[in-house]
Amino acid sequence: MFLTRFAAFEQQLKWLAFALGLCSTICVVQGWQFGAMVFSLPFCLIWIYCAWLRNEPQLKYINVMFTLLYVYGIGRYLVLYT
């Protein structure tokens, strides 16, 4: 199955998600909302993938919801400010 192809890299993906989370937090503290959304989107995608590997429905669906919100926020920012 396609999703299990990267299962060997799960720990590295979690460390990448950790780094993205730190970058997103720095953006929030600095007031850079667009940067926070840009860093948070791949963070959520990684956790959706990890939740699918482990069959954790709550984690999966919460991150799907946040992913949709981040895609909406990034799209809205691009429409309004570019």
C-alpha positions as CSV (number, residue, x, y, z in Angstrom):
1,M,0.0,0.0,0.0
2,F,1.2,3.5,-0.8
3,L,0.9,4.9,2.8
4,T,3.1,2.2,4.3
5,R,5.9,3.0,1.8
6,F,7.3,5.7,4.1
7,A,6.7,3.8,7.4
8,A,10.5,3.3,7.7
9,F,10.9,7.1,7.8
10,E,8.2,7.7,10.5
11,Q,10.6,8.8,13.2
12,Q,12.4,11.2,10.8
13,L,9.1,12.6,9.7
14,K,8.2,13.2,13.3
15,W,11.4,15.1,13.9
16,L,10.7,17.2,10.8
17,A,7.2,17.9,12.2
18,F,8.8,19.0,15.4
19,A,11.0,21.4,13.6
20,L,8.1,22.7,11.6
21,G,6.1,23.2,14.8
22,L,9.0,25.2,16.3
23,C,9.2,27.4,13.2
24,S,5.4,27.9,13.3
25,T,5.5,28.9,17.0
26,I,8.2,31.4,16.3
27,C,6.1,32.9,13.5
28,V,3.1,33.2,15.8
29,V,5.2,34.9,18.5
30,Q,6.6,37.3,15.9
31,G,3.2,38.1,14.5
32,W,3.9,36.5,11.1
33,Q,0.5,34.8,10.5
34,F,1.2,33.7,6.9
35,G,4.5,32.1,7.9
36,A,2.8,30.2,10.7
37,M,0.2,28.8,8.3
38,V,2.9,27.9,5.8
39,F,4.9,26.0,8.4
40,S,1.8,24.5,10.0
41,L,0.4,23.0,6.8
42,P,3.1,20.4,6.3
43,F,3.2,19.8,10.1
44,C,-0.5,18.7,9.9
45,L,0.1,16.7,6.8
46,I,2.9,14.7,8.5
47,W,0.7,14.0,11.5
48,I,-2.2,13.0,9.3
49,Y,0.1,10.4,7.7
50,C,1.4,9.2,11.0
51,A,-2.1,8.9,12.3
52,W,-3.1,6.8,9.3
53,L,-0.2,4.5,10.0
54,R,-1.4,3.9,13.5
55,N,-5.2,4.1,13.0
56,E,-5.7,6.9,15.4
57,P,-9.0,8.5,14.2
58,Q,-9.1,11.5,16.5
59,L,-5.6,12.6,15.6
60,K,-6.3,12.0,12.0
61,Y,-9.5,14.0,11.8
62,I,-8.4,16.9,13.9
63,N,-5.4,17.3,11.6
64,V,-7.5,17.0,8.5
65,M,-9.7,19.8,9.9
66,F,-6.7,22.0,10.6
67,T,-5.2,21.2,7.2
68,L,-8.4,22.5,5.5
69,L,-8.3,25.6,7.7
70,Y,-4.7,26.3,6.8
71,V,-5.3,25.7,3.1
72,Y,-8.2,28.2,3.3
73,G,-6.1,30.7,5.2
74,I,-3.2,30.5,2.8
75,G,-5.6,30.8,-0.2
76,R,-7.3,33.7,1.4
77,Y,-4.0,35.5,2.1
78,L,-2.9,34.9,-1.5
79,V,-6.1,36.3,-2.9
80,L,-6.2,39.3,-0.7
81,Y,-2.6,40.3,-0.5
82,T,-1.0,39.4,-3.8
